[in-house]
Structure formats: structure tokens, C-alpha cells
């Protein structure tokens, strides 16, 4: 089943970011997904399938 993502939603990744935070805020949803780290506020863009693999469901 396809996981859906909503702008503003917080997702948790299995592995922490370099800053130690596991929480990410979704900034944009499209073919790829833009995320902001809740720890250091750094922004990254990830393909949807990559995010599906990395988050805790
Ligand atoms: Zn971070």
C-alpha cells in the first residue's frame, strides 16, 4: 500500500540525522519530497521510495 504524505506532517527516520534528530517535517510533496530536519533545520530532498524505506511506519 502506498504511504501518503502531508505537508506539515512530522515523520521519524530509523537512523538519526548527523545532528542526532530523527524527526523531519515535510515541506513539499511531489515526485520527490522535501524535508526539514527538526533538529538542525537543514533541508533535504528525497525520492518518495527512498523516504518509504527510511521512515518508521
Ligand atoms: Zn539535523
PDB file of the backbone (N, CA, C, O) and the ligand in Angstrom, with CONECT records:
HET     ZN  A 101       1
ATOM      1  N   UNK A   1       0.840  -1.208   0.000  1.00  0.00           N
ATOM      2  CA  UNK A   1       0.000   0.000   0.000  1.00  0.00           C
ATOM      3  C   UNK A   1       0.869   1.250   0.000  1.00  0.00           C
ATOM      4  O   UNK A   1       1.882   1.307   0.698  1.00  0.00           O
ATOM      5  N   UNK A   2       0.483   2.229  -0.766  1.00  0.00           N
ATOM      6  CA  UNK A   2       1.247   3.468  -0.884  1.00  0.00           C
ATOM      7  C   UNK A   2       1.031   4.375   0.326  1.00  0.00           C
ATOM      8  O   UNK A   2      -0.099   4.721   0.668  1.00  0.00           O
ATOM      9  N   UNK A   3       2.110   4.741   0.948  1.00  0.00           N
ATOM     10  CA  UNK A   3       2.065   5.650   2.089  1.00  0.00           C
ATOM     11  C   UNK A   3       1.824   7.059   1.546  1.00  0.00           C
ATOM     12  O   UNK A   3       2.443   7.464   0.561  1.00  0.00           O
ATOM     13  N   UNK A   4       0.929   7.797   2.189  1.00  0.00           N
ATOM     14  CA  UNK A   4       0.699   9.171   1.750  1.00  0.00           C
ATOM     15  C   UNK A   4       1.373  10.147   2.717  1.00  0.00           C
ATOM     16  O   UNK A   4       1.493   9.883   3.914  1.00  0.00           O
ATOM     17  N   UNK A   5       1.800  11.257   2.176  1.00  0.00           N
ATOM     18  CA  UNK A   5       2.476  12.266   2.975  1.00  0.00           C
ATOM     19  C   UNK A   5       1.745  13.588   2.861  1.00  0.00           C
ATOM     20  O   UNK A   5       1.222  13.939   1.803  1.00  0.00           O
ATOM     21  N   UNK A   6       1.717  14.317   3.970  1.00  0.00           N
ATOM     22  CA  UNK A   6       1.030  15.602   4.005  1.00  0.00           C
ATOM     23  C   UNK A   6       2.029  16.680   4.405  1.00  0.00           C
ATOM     24  O   UNK A   6       2.866  16.466   5.283  1.00  0.00           O
ATOM     25  N   UNK A   7       1.937  17.836   3.758  1.00  0.00           N
ATOM     26  CA  UNK A   7       2.803  18.957   4.119  1.00  0.00           C
ATOM     27  C   UNK A   7       2.543  19.343   5.576  1.00  0.00           C
ATOM     28  O   UNK A   7       1.395  19.498   5.993  1.00  0.00           O
ATOM     29  N   UNK A   8       3.612  19.492   6.331  1.00  0.00           N
ATOM     30  CA  UNK A   8       3.483  19.847   7.740  1.00  0.00           C
ATOM     31  C   UNK A   8       3.552  18.662   8.682  1.00  0.00           C
ATOM     32  O   UNK A   8       3.736  18.819   9.889  1.00  0.00           O
ATOM     33  N   UNK A   9       3.402  17.467   8.110  1.00  0.00           N
ATOM     34  CA  UNK A   9       3.474  16.233   8.905  1.00  0.00           C
ATOM     35  C   UNK A   9       4.911  15.985   9.386  1.00  0.00           C
ATOM     36  O   UNK A   9       5.875  16.317   8.696  1.00  0.00           O
ATOM     37  N   UNK A  10       5.031  15.397  10.579  1.00  0.00           N
ATOM     38  CA  UNK A  10       6.347  15.031  11.109  1.00  0.00           C
ATOM     39  C   UNK A  10       6.536  13.523  10.930  1.00  0.00           C
ATOM     40  O   UNK A  10       5.690  12.728  11.342  1.00  0.00           O
ATOM     41  N   UNK A  11       7.642  13.145  10.320  1.00  0.00           N
ATOM     42  CA  UNK A  11       7.947  11.719  10.173  1.00  0.00           C
ATOM     43  C   UNK A  11       9.247  11.407  10.916  1.00  0.00           C
ATOM     44  O   UNK A  11      10.100  12.273  11.113  1.00  0.00           O
ATOM     45  N   UNK A  12       9.366  10.152  11.318  1.00  0.00           N
ATOM     46  CA  UNK A  12      10.558   9.701  12.040  1.00  0.00           C
ATOM     47  C   UNK A  12      11.351   8.745  11.169  1.00  0.00           C
ATOM     48  O   UNK A  12      10.788   7.840  10.553  1.00  0.00           O
ATOM     49  N   UNK A  13      12.661   8.947  11.119  1.00  0.00           N
ATOM     50  CA  UNK A  13      13.513   8.023  10.366  1.00  0.00           C
ATOM     51  C   UNK A  13      14.145   7.007  11.312  1.00  0.00           C
ATOM     52  O   UNK A  13      14.309   7.250  12.507  1.00  0.00           O
ATOM     53  N   UNK A  14      14.492   5.860  10.731  1.00  0.00           N
ATOM     54  CA  UNK A  14      15.117   4.799  11.528  1.00  0.00           C
ATOM     55  C   UNK A  14      16.483   5.234  12.025  1.00  0.00           C
ATOM     56  O   UNK A  14      16.842   5.004  13.180  1.00  0.00           O
ATOM     57  N   UNK A  15      17.241   5.868  11.136  1.00  0.00           N
ATOM     58  CA  UNK A  15      18.572   6.352  11.515  1.00  0.00           C
ATOM     59  C   UNK A  15      18.517   7.848  11.768  1.00  0.00           C
ATOM     60  O   UNK A  15      17.874   8.577  11.013  1.00  0.00           O
ATOM     61  N   UNK A  16      19.184   8.320  12.824  1.00  0.00           N
ATOM     62  CA  UNK A  16      19.176   9.756  13.094  1.00  0.00           C
ATOM     63  C   UNK A  16      20.022  10.540  12.088  1.00  0.00           C
ATOM     64  O   UNK A  16      20.948  10.007  11.477  1.00  0.00           O
ATOM     65  N   UNK A  17      19.681  11.799  11.938  1.00  0.00           N
ATOM     66  CA  UNK A  17      20.465  12.713  11.118  1.00  0.00           C
ATOM     67  C   UNK A  17      21.803  12.971  11.811  1.00  0.00           C
ATOM     68  O   UNK A  17      21.974  12.594  12.970  1.00  0.00           O
ATOM     69  N   UNK A  18      22.738  13.595  11.135  1.00  0.00           N
ATOM     70  CA  UNK A  18      24.052  13.903  11.737  1.00  0.00           C
ATOM     71  C   UNK A  18      23.938  14.714  13.032  1.00  0.00           C
ATOM     72  O   UNK A  18      24.808  14.628  13.899  1.00  0.00           O
ATOM     73  N   UNK A  19      22.865  15.501  13.160  1.00  0.00           N
ATOM     74  CA  UNK A  19      22.673  16.322  14.360  1.00  0.00           C
ATOM     75  C   UNK A  19      22.045  15.516  15.503  1.00  0.00           C
ATOM     76  O   UNK A  19      21.965  16.009  16.628  1.00  0.00           O
ATOM     77  N   UNK A  20      21.597  14.282  15.228  1.00  0.00           N
ATOM     78  CA  UNK A  20      21.033  13.426  16.273  1.00  0.00           C
ATOM     79  C   UNK A  20      19.519  13.361  16.275  1.00  0.00           C
ATOM     80  O   UNK A  20      18.937  12.552  16.998  1.00  0.00           O
ATOM     81  N   UNK A  21      18.867  14.203  15.475  1.00  0.00           N
ATOM     82  CA  UNK A  21      17.405  14.207  15.441  1.00  0.00           C
ATOM     83  C   UNK A  21      16.870  13.144  14.478  1.00  0.00           C
ATOM     84  O   UNK A  21      17.459  12.884  13.429  1.00  0.00           O
ATOM     85  N   UNK A  22      15.753  12.541  14.853  1.00  0.00           N
ATOM     86  CA  UNK A  22      15.117  11.557  13.976  1.00  0.00           C
ATOM     87  C   UNK A  22      13.812  12.106  13.401  1.00  0.00           C
ATOM     88  O   UNK A  22      13.127  11.417  12.645  1.00  0.00           O
ATOM     89  N   UNK A  23      13.473  13.322  13.752  1.00  0.00           N
ATOM     90  CA  UNK A  23      12.212  13.897  13.296  1.00  0.00           C
ATOM     91  C   UNK A  23      12.423  14.830  12.116  1.00  0.00           C
ATOM     92  O   UNK A  23      13.341  15.650  12.100  1.00  0.00           O
ATOM     93  N   UNK A  24      11.554  14.684  11.136  1.00  0.00           N
ATOM     94  CA  UNK A  24      11.617  15.501   9.924  1.00  0.00           C
ATOM     95  C   UNK A  24      10.233  16.048   9.626  1.00  0.00           C
ATOM     96  O   UNK A  24       9.224  15.355   9.754  1.00  0.00           O
ATOM     97  N   UNK A  25      10.215  17.312   9.223  1.00  0.00           N
ATOM     98  CA  UNK A  25       8.946  17.943   8.844  1.00  0.00           C
ATOM     99  C   UNK A  25       8.858  17.959   7.323  1.00  0.00           C
ATOM    100  O   UNK A  25       9.825  18.303   6.644  1.00  0.00           O
ATOM    101  N   UNK A  26       7.715  17.593   6.801  1.00  0.00           N
ATOM    102  CA  UNK A  26       7.518  17.574   5.359  1.00  0.00           C
ATOM    103  C   UNK A  26       7.170  18.975   4.860  1.00  0.00           C
ATOM    104  O   UNK A  26       6.206  19.593   5.313  1.00  0.00           O
ATOM    105  N   UNK A  27       7.975  19.459   3.919  1.00  0.00           N
ATOM    106  CA  UNK A  27       7.785  20.814   3.392  1.00  0.00           C
ATOM    107  C   UNK A  27       7.098  20.831   2.041  1.00  0.00           C
ATOM    108  O   UNK A  27       6.371  21.772   1.723  1.00  0.00           O
ATOM    109  N   UNK A  28       7.324  19.800   1.246  1.00  0.00           N
ATOM    110  CA  UNK A  28       6.726  19.764  -0.081  1.00  0.00           C
ATOM    111  C   UNK A  28       6.554  18.317  -0.509  1.00  0.00           C
ATOM    112  O   UNK A  28       7.427  17.484  -0.262  1.00  0.00           O
ATOM    113  N   UNK A  29       5.450  18.019  -1.138  1.00  0.00           N
ATOM    114  CA  UNK A  29       5.173  16.662  -1.606  1.00  0.00           C
ATOM    115  C   UNK A  29       4.948  16.709  -3.112  1.00  0.00           C
ATOM    116  O   UNK A  29       4.122  17.470  -3.614  1.00  0.00           O
ATOM    117  N   UNK A  30       5.696  15.886  -3.806  1.00  0.00           N
ATOM    118  CA  UNK A  30       5.544  15.797  -5.267  1.00  0.00           C
ATOM    119  C   UNK A  30       6.136  14.484  -5.712  1.00  0.00           C
ATOM    120  O   UNK A  30       5.991  13.471  -5.027  1.00  0.00           O
ATOM    121  N   UNK A  31       6.807  14.487  -6.857  1.00  0.00           N
ATOM    122  CA  UNK A  31       7.516  13.287  -7.306  1.00  0.00           C
ATOM    123  C   UNK A  31       8.619  12.972  -6.306  1.00  0.00           C
ATOM    124  O   UNK A  31       8.929  11.811  -6.040  1.00  0.00           O
ATOM    125  N   UNK A  32       9.205  14.039  -5.758  1.00  0.00           N
ATOM    126  CA  UNK A  32      10.125  13.867  -4.644  1.00  0.00           C
ATOM    127  C   UNK A  32       9.602  14.681  -3.471  1.00  0.00           C
ATOM    128  O   UNK A  32       8.696  15.501  -3.619  1.00  0.00           O
ATOM    129  N   UNK A  33      10.183  14.444  -2.319  1.00  0.00           N
ATOM    130  CA  UNK A  33       9.649  15.041  -1.097  1.00  0.00           C
ATOM    131  C   UNK A  33      10.724  15.865  -0.415  1.00  0.00           C
ATOM    132  O   UNK A  33      11.847  15.401  -0.216  1.00  0.00           O
ATOM    133  N   UNK A  34      10.369  17.099  -0.057  1.00  0.00           N
ATOM    134  CA  UNK A  34      11.318  17.991   0.607  1.00  0.00           C
ATOM    135  C   UNK A  34      11.065  17.938   2.108  1.00  0.00           C
ATOM    136  O   UNK A  34       9.935  18.083   2.574  1.00  0.00           O
ATOM    137  N   UNK A  35      12.144  17.729   2.847  1.00  0.00           N
ATOM    138  CA  UNK A  35      12.047  17.566   4.294  1.00  0.00           C
ATOM    139  C   UNK A  35      12.946  18.555   5.012  1.00  0.00           C
ATOM    140  O   UNK A  35      13.998  18.945   4.504  1.00  0.00           O
ATOM    141  N   UNK A  36      12.519  18.951   6.195  1.00  0.00           N
ATOM    142  CA  UNK A  36      13.346  19.801   7.038  1.00  0.00           C
ATOM    143  C   UNK A  36      13.632  19.033   8.322  1.00  0.00           C
ATOM    144  O   UNK A  36      12.718  18.514   8.962  1.00  0.00           O
ATOM    145  N   UNK A  37      14.908  18.964   8.694  1.00  0.00           N
ATOM    146  CA  UNK A  37      15.277  18.296   9.934  1.00  0.00           C
ATOM    147  C   UNK A  37      14.785  19.139  11.110  1.00  0.00           C
ATOM    148  O   UNK A  37      15.004  20.350  11.148  1.00  0.00           O
ATOM    149  N   UNK A  38      14.122  18.498  12.062  1.00  0.00           N
ATOM    150  CA  UNK A  38      13.599  19.235  13.220  1.00  0.00           C
ATOM    151  C   UNK A  38      14.713  19.615  14.190  1.00  0.00           C
ATOM    152  O   UNK A  38      14.520  20.476  15.048  1.00  0.00           O
ATOM    153  N   UNK A  39      15.869  18.985  14.062  1.00  0.00           N
ATOM    154  CA  UNK A  39      16.992  19.301  14.948  1.00  0.00           C
ATOM    155  C   UNK A  39      17.781  20.499  14.466  1.00  0.00           C
ATOM    156  O   UNK A  39      17.917  21.490  15.183  1.00  0.00           O
ATOM    157  N   UNK A  40      18.310  20.411  13.235  1.00  0.00           N
ATOM    158  CA  UNK A  40      19.221  21.450  12.743  1.00  0.00           C
ATOM    159  C   UNK A  40      18.621  22.322  11.653  1.00  0.00           C
ATOM    160  O   UNK A  40      19.284  23.233  11.158  1.00  0.00           O
ATOM    161  N   UNK A  41      17.368  22.056  11.269  1.00  0.00           N
ATOM    162  CA  UNK A  41      16.639  22.852  10.268  1.00  0.00           C
ATOM    163  C   UNK A  41      17.225  22.750   8.858  1.00  0.00           C
ATOM    164  O   UNK A  41      16.891  23.550   7.983  1.00  0.00           O
ATOM    165  N   UNK A  42      18.083  21.781   8.645  1.00  0.00           N
ATOM    166  CA  UNK A  42      18.636  21.602   7.315  1.00  0.00           C
ATOM    167  C   UNK A  42      17.561  20.989   6.427  1.00  0.00           C
ATOM    168  O   UNK A  42      16.737  20.202   6.894  1.00  0.00           O
ATOM    169  N   UNK A  43      17.570  21.349   5.153  1.00  0.00           N
ATOM    170  CA  UNK A  43      16.562  20.832   4.231  1.00  0.00           C
ATOM    171  C   UNK A  43      17.175  19.828   3.276  1.00  0.00           C
ATOM    172  O   UNK A  43      18.286  20.017   2.782  1.00  0.00           O
ATOM    173  N   UNK A  44      16.446  18.770   3.026  1.00  0.00           N
ATOM    174  CA  UNK A  44      16.896  17.775   2.053  1.00  0.00           C
ATOM    175  C   UNK A  44      15.735  17.407   1.140  1.00  0.00           C
ATOM    176  O   UNK A  44      14.567  17.577   1.489  1.00  0.00           O
ATOM    177  N   UNK A  45      16.083  16.902  -0.033  1.00  0.00           N
ATOM    178  CA  UNK A  45      15.065  16.410  -0.963  1.00  0.00           C
ATOM    179  C   UNK A  45      15.311  14.927  -1.179  1.00  0.00           C
ATOM    180  O   UNK A  45      16.431  14.503  -1.462  1.00  0.00           O
ATOM    181  N   UNK A  46      14.259  14.153  -1.042  1.00  0.00           N
ATOM    182  CA  UNK A  46      14.379  12.712  -1.134  1.00  0.00           C
ATOM    183  C   UNK A  46      13.305  12.163  -2.051  1.00  0.00           C
ATOM    184  O   UNK A  46      12.180  12.663  -2.074  1.00  0.00           O
ATOM    185  N   UNK A  47      13.656  11.127  -2.811  1.00  0.00           N
ATOM    186  CA  UNK A  47      12.646  10.475  -3.626  1.00  0.00           C
ATOM    187  C   UNK A  47      11.661   9.777  -2.695  1.00  0.00           C
ATOM    188  O   UNK A  47      12.024   9.337  -1.604  1.00  0.00           O
ATOM    189  N   UNK A  48      10.420   9.683  -3.137  1.00  0.00           N
ATOM    190  CA  UNK A  48       9.363   9.080  -2.325  1.00  0.00           C
ATOM    191  C   UNK A  48       9.705   7.640  -1.885  1.00  0.00           C
ATOM    192  O   UNK A  48       9.488   7.267  -0.732  1.00  0.00           O
ATOM    193  N   UNK A  49      10.238   6.849  -2.818  1.00  0.00           N
ATOM    194  CA  UNK A  49      10.557   5.452  -2.473  1.00  0.00           C
ATOM    195  C   UNK A  49      11.687   5.374  -1.446  1.00  0.00           C
ATOM    196  O   UNK A  49      11.728   4.460  -0.623  1.00  0.00           O
ATOM    197  N   UNK A  50      12.606   6.348  -1.506  1.00  0.00           N
ATOM    198  CA  UNK A  50      13.705   6.370  -0.527  1.00  0.00           C
ATOM    199  C   UNK A  50      13.160   6.675   0.857  1.00  0.00           C
ATOM    200  O   UNK A  50      13.552   6.054   1.844  1.00  0.00           O
ATOM    201  N   UNK A  51      12.252   7.640   0.915  1.00  0.00           N
ATOM    202  CA  UNK A  51      11.650   8.016   2.197  1.00  0.00           C
ATOM    203  C   UNK A  51      10.846   6.837   2.768  1.00  0.00           C
ATOM    204  O   UNK A  51      10.883   6.576   3.970  1.00  0.00           O
ATOM    205  N   UNK A  52      10.128   6.139   1.899  1.00  0.00           N
ATOM    206  CA  UNK A  52       9.357   4.965   2.342  1.00  0.00           C
ATOM    207  C   UNK A  52      10.237   3.954   3.069  1.00  0.00           C
ATOM    208  O   UNK A  52       9.810   3.327   4.038  1.00  0.00           O
ATOM    209  N   UNK A  53      11.471   3.802   2.589  1.00  0.00           N
ATOM    210  CA  UNK A  53      12.391   2.841   3.182  1.00  0.00           C
ATOM    211  C   UNK A  53      12.962   3.336   4.506  1.00  0.00           C
ATOM    212  O   UNK A  53      13.280   2.544   5.394  1.00  0.00           O
ATOM    213  N   UNK A  54      13.089   4.658   4.627  1.00  0.00           N
ATOM    214  CA  UNK A  54      13.805   5.222   5.781  1.00  0.00           C
ATOM    215  C   UNK A  54      12.955   5.550   6.995  1.00  0.00           C
ATOM    216  O   UNK A  54      13.471   5.639   8.109  1.00  0.00           O
ATOM    217  N   UNK A  55      11.673   5.728   6.794  1.00  0.00           N
ATOM    218  CA  UNK A  55      10.868   6.134   7.953  1.00  0.00           C
ATOM    219  C   UNK A  55      10.336   4.948   8.756  1.00  0.00           C
ATOM    220  O   UNK A  55      10.237   3.829   8.254  1.00  0.00           O
ATOM    221  N   UNK A  56      10.004   5.220   9.989  1.00  0.00           N
ATOM    222  CA  UNK A  56       9.342   4.252  10.849  1.00  0.00           C
ATOM    223  C   UNK A  56       7.849   4.398  10.595  1.00  0.00           C
ATOM    224  O   UNK A  56       7.294   5.492  10.703  1.00  0.00           O
ATOM    225  N   UNK A  57       7.210   3.297  10.260  1.00  0.00           N
ATOM    226  CA  UNK A  57       5.794   3.377   9.902  1.00  0.00           C
ATOM    227  C   UNK A  57       4.871   3.225  11.101  1.00  0.00           C
ATOM    228  O   UNK A  57       3.650   3.272  10.949  1.00  0.00           O
TER     229      UNK A  57
HETATM  230 ZN    ZN A 101      19.590  17.520  11.519  1.00  0.00          ZN
END
